[in-house]
Amino acid sequence: MAMADQPAGKSFRLSMLLYDTRYRSITIQVIMLTLFVIGVWWLINNMYTNLAIANKAPDFGFLWNPSGYDINQHMIDYSSQSTNARAWLVGLLNTLLVAFLGCILATVLGVFIGVLRLSKNWIISRLMTVYIETFRNVPVLLWILFANSIFIDTLPQPKTFRGENATSHMLWDAFAFTNRGFYIPKPTFGEGYLPVLIVFALSIVAIFIFRKWAYKRQEATGEILPVFWIGVGLFFIPAIVTQLVMGSPIGLEYPALKGFNFKGGFHLRNSLISLWLALSLYTAAFIAEAVRAGIMAINKGQSEAAAALGLRQNRVMSLVVLPQALRVIIPPLISQYLNLTKNSSLAIAVGYMDLTGTLGGITLNQTGRALECILLLMLTYLAISLTISMVMNIYNNSVKLKER
């Protein structure tokens, strides 16, 4: 009787693609992949044919036509005469801004709340529980609208800052919080600013190099260096010294009330602030639970052993518990970052012009190119999400437990 696995030395025959276990799985995969590609090609071809019959063949030429609308919050130069492609770019940058700021604040709050959730203090633990259950059980859209309503209804109007009340209402004579948005100082760059920026960049690189060296030295000798304070010194001192030596080329432009509104500085609209805070506070509740689960996954014997060696509780958490808990925390953390980025598409509810508001909103309505706009919108969000996943997976691999 013939064997399924052909002995070595026999010539190859086509029948072996089905009956030989060495080739059968590859044959099945090739057949399935071919059928999948044919199916996708048929669907795309059928869609294109039907659109062509209806005189709606895909055409992306509208991207280079004038947009014809203004965007109230933009990080780059933009006007109503700019192209739809530039409006798409402005929306993309606005989305990335909210996602970046939201991920940072949500992570800081989530870790802090997750640790306090396990506190032995009954009041603190229960307060954190109330926070988590309150935020994660109310739709994020309601939190966005609620935050925006608070800013509009409670903050003063710009005219309140006139005359004698101007200084008293501003924070440190530099920050103005109004119902039209937040006004903060903006850096200005004069002649000779480039050396200051170069020194500042080198300081950041030096901090990462020092931290890596300090942790390696700690593993080898057990000696703990004041990494935080040395890092603060490296961050500020070289740049400040260079700034003074170069004659202070980098300054600040402060907002000032001129006419009916503030001029100068950065203008952060209430829609941006409310969206940022609502998404951050909402996502922080989920991150806190992931942090709590990661900490509880670590055996209590680890903490007890560290305490027996004389480590303080904060050192036990930062040096022993959290580094091991990261392998449990990072995977759900990636999902929360992706959710926060996608939830930013709710920005249109408060008038913040992100990707959905520009490309998927006004541009779509004005041009009537629904298929093209939605396709580009989906591909853009897909690219952002895959980039976040790739970066976080790289970080996850760097912190996973390694055998010695």
Order of alpha helices (4+ residues) and beta strands (2+ residues): alpha-alpha-alpha-alpha-alpha-alpha-beta-beta-beta-alpha-alpha-beta-beta-beta-beta-alpha-alpha-alpha-alpha-alpha-alpha
